[in-house]
Amino acid sequence: MAVVNRTPDSFSDHGANFALDDAVASALRAAELGADWVDVGGVPFGRGPAVSVAEEIDRVVPVVAAIAGSDAGVVISVDTNSAAVAEAAIAAGAAVINDTSGLGDPLMAGVVAGSDAHVVITHSVGPPRVEKPAAHFDDVVGEVRAFLLERIARAEEAGVPRERIIIDPGHDLDKNTLHSLELTRRLPELASLEYPLLVAVSNKDFIGESIDRPQGERQAGSLAAMTACILGGARIVRMHDIAETVDAVRMTEAILGWRPPVRLEHNTHPTHNV
């Protein structure tokens, strides 16, 4: 899953895709490089000024419509916590709503249920975009698991079928580095819920703090964390550096026996003595 943030304050691209043409070009380029999904966002999760629903719709819907009208052939998801934005995005061609609030909007489950879209239910604590107390969990994996189960039940009660639900433990979302590392180590406990498991680890602060690298120098750490998550049961990875990610994912799949090598030549021919 490639990331296209049409925001002026993205933590990763610092507004590089804020212009509509740049956002669309970035999405289409990601598809060319091998991304299967493109995740379009109009409001970052972290602290910052409020963005109105109308403004968020103006940011994401034209990007969704442009991708849907192209021949890119990618799944289009929209990163939003707003049911109204989700509804507009689905109408424009989005097939997945990536909700980092975990159905915090009481109308979100109904919007998804009334469509054909899938939903990503992500663990976080409280509303996005606001200052929060220091992260604390007695058992981060147990509490994330309980939250996801409760929100899954909420979605299913609203009419979202099980096969359209994806879960995300929310690395770094209202969690400190030790919490995110523990989630990664114990990811099989969440994979055991038997819903498709998405992880968003790319360029996160838990990587920077673990290996002492600033933003812009976390690619190797991001790929290592992603690979560990795949081995732990993740099946969708939300990443920024698409070409490198595709290579790392394909290699991991080959090691696990899920994908045959593209070529088989090394030591496959008889050796002749001269």
C-alpha positions, 0 to 999 in steps of 0.5 A: 500500500503506497502512501499519498498524503495531500496535506501541507504538514505530512510527517514524511513528505512535508507537503510534497504532494499537496498540489493536486497534480503532484498527488495524482502523479505520485499515486500513478508512479507508485502503481508503476513501481508495483504498488497494489494499493494507493492510500490517499490522505487529507489530514495527518493523524498527529497534532495540528490545526483542525481541518474541516470536513469540506476541506478534507473532501476537497483534498482527497476526492479529486485525487481518488477520482483521478486515480479511479479514472486512470488505468493504474489498476490499483486498489484505492483507499482513503485515510480518514476518520470522518464518515462524511469524507468516507462517503464522498470518497467511496462515491468517487471510487475508493474501495477501502476506508482506512480509519485510524480512529477505529470507527471513532465516528459513530456514523462510520460503520453505517457508511461502510455497511451501506457500500461495497467498501472494505474498512481498516479498523486501527487501534488508537487512543482518543481523537486524532490531531490533539495533544494527549497524555504520555502513552501507558498500557499495562499490556499493549498487545492485550489492550490493542487486541481487546479494542480491535475485537470491540470495534470489529463487533461494532462494525459487524453489528452495523452490517459490515460483513466479516470479509470486508474488515481489515485490522491494524494495530496502529504502530506509534499511534498513541504508543511509545517506541517500546509499545510499537516494538512489543506489538511487532514482536507479538504480532502473531497474537493479533494475526490469530484473530484471522482478519487480514492484518495491515501494518503501517511502520514506514518511517515511524518514530519507533524506528528512528528511536530504535536505530537513532536515525532522523526522518529521511534516513529510516528506509533500511529500518522501515524495511526490516520492521516491515519484514518482521511484521510479514513474518508475524502475520501481516499481509498488507504493508503501508509503505513510502519507498515503493520500489525498495518495498516491492523488492523486499516483499517479493524476496520475503515471499520467495523465502517463504515459498509463496512466490517462485523465483523470477529466474532459475539459472544459478548452478542449474547447468552441468559443469564442464572441465576444460 
